Amino acid sequence: MANETARNIGPVILLGPPGAGKGTQSKQIVDRYGVPQISTGDLLRDHVGRGTELGLEARVIMARGELVPDELMYGIVATRLREADCQRGYVLDGFPRTAAQAGWLDAFLEKEVFEKSEKCPPVVIQLLVDYTQLLLRLTGRRSCPTCGRLYNIHFQPPLVDELCDVDGSKLVIRNDDREEVISGRLAAYETQTRRVADYYRAQRRLVAVNADRPMGDVTAQIFGVIDSHCLGGC
């Protein structure tokens, strides 16, 4: 593990639809390699909360009910990626979401000045999951409103139907996990985020991983991709 947390792995980009396991696998990468997870959502909330110049601009836009434009997000992401803890690498969470953002990231990494030993191109991993499996993962999710414990009625059910194993509370379904909402989320992924995969595939930089397999097997596949990437280019 000491060797893993000292090597340069460069940027790691996980692509996949909602329910593919990006959050779970991001945590595994962070724990193994000792690099930060960079969430654009967290960054935006942090800038707004601290009242930075970028955050104040974002707050005005969000108050109007509008999406924060790419140009503003680029500044927020660039500021974070220049911090010292990102020099060996990082996991990008929620970015890039569009082909335009992927192009900006490539240009940003190309023009940034690092020591040659710290340069490493992004490794882009696409988590492939069968559509039926995605629906089971998402529609089957339940959470305890008291302790926060998560279940899945298909794969990790509670001991007593619809009740939390820890405190007996009635389990709830998040609004995001209702079937009508999930259909919209998956459709949005197909029409927008999937273009990011096409962008990296055209550059022969996309590596597909079978995410239908057990979590540990998926993690092992991802570690293998990252390790091979490092040996080949870092």
Secondary structure, DSSP 8 states (H G I E B T S, - for coil): -TTTTTS--EEEEEE--TTSSHHHHHHHHHHHH---EEEHHHHHHHHHHHT-HHHHHHHHHHHTT----HHHHHHHHHHHHTSGGGSSEEEEES---SHHHHHHHHHHHHHS---GGG----EEEEEE--HHHHHHHHHTEEE-TTT--EEETTTB--SBTTB-TTT--B-B--GGGSHHHHHHHHHHIIIIIHHHHHHHHHTT-EEEEETTS-HHHHHHHHHHHHHHHHHHH-
